[in-house]
């Protein structure tokens, strides 16, 4: 039959890995209605709990490949929402990790880290989390801006940046400053790769991203 395993979107943002998986029978679709009888795998960026519930209701066999750091963040957002916080997610609203994350809370808003203007606080109790692939400095700068604005009585800033990502960016920046040229290898659609490239380029303008 066509496809031995379904996924909504690429499991990882690596074209070489994805081409190999598709050759072995993975079928990548864009919407839940396109998922066949299964089995089905949840991508590393996670998936909306509502979509997962729809698939389970259809009896689809589901394998969860959500990154452990992302899964931890999903549980945190769910808990903060249940505790009555308005959750602000700092990240790219179009990234699959963030698109899935917003469905783990009822009171939630996504804040682009590059957007300088911040709206007024939606609640007296605000919790701030970040997309796991952000650079730590980028997240801290935006989280501080949210915390400093007027309107919220309580602001909790949670450390949600992936530790592996953070260490890789620190090491990349250090290496970039001691080399003549820096190459960052990875998928063009990968947020991890893009952030690593940006961090390395701050240390060395002769930094190039190669897929």
Steps between C-alpha positions, in 0.01 A plus 500: 500500500604863460689609809567281804504797739329840490615835639353849486792710381866401497606302808824701509616797293777308328443432128753214483340314791149566367586377150630175651187452714268570208694247290434242775125566494429808712211701360507868594162678490382849595168440677342240733240406235783381276624248756405148404430206731850538639724449676581866564805675650495837678780721369785613725345849523186358660139516390182666621326284765173554313644346183641208698159446663328498159739237372458286814122521464542350154697211647830605342808342662719791615874509572623812679837634378462840666836634617526451880576871550193596295282251688620645831406848374155379393433363850626825654268715286208272589579528871545879491167536320327280757653714777334810356789668320474674167777332300721700265703285262803679358568350160408475134123459469543305174747247639341154551619483862321825586191419291456182703589667830222761492239223519628391841353814661173691488642844587805540279672735259811469281754782515747532212846551655584759230187709562595806704147615580328306777123512561359568844489214749197274452496385862635583844677163502726438203738213425764526228644200316719481191520287189769245586725591205534872578841635591520556876594869463211559260255338741629687806480836319139445395395346832647798686303737278180310580577500873583873506184618333221639714175321568591157632514450875695174481730386219666159505778446247572132441831364372386291202792527257635156405829448687655314205408790270643752744831317539533458123444873446755593770759267350422617146546865598830422674631306201387762250716766668818293462461390136539660158174354373206320664266249333168410663355181351129427521157521342380832361168459683666414832454763771794348690729539200382853424555617858843335511591677176386836639696452824817395317469792259505738797848364577619476140346671197653229280243246619304300242206263530520188284222245456 
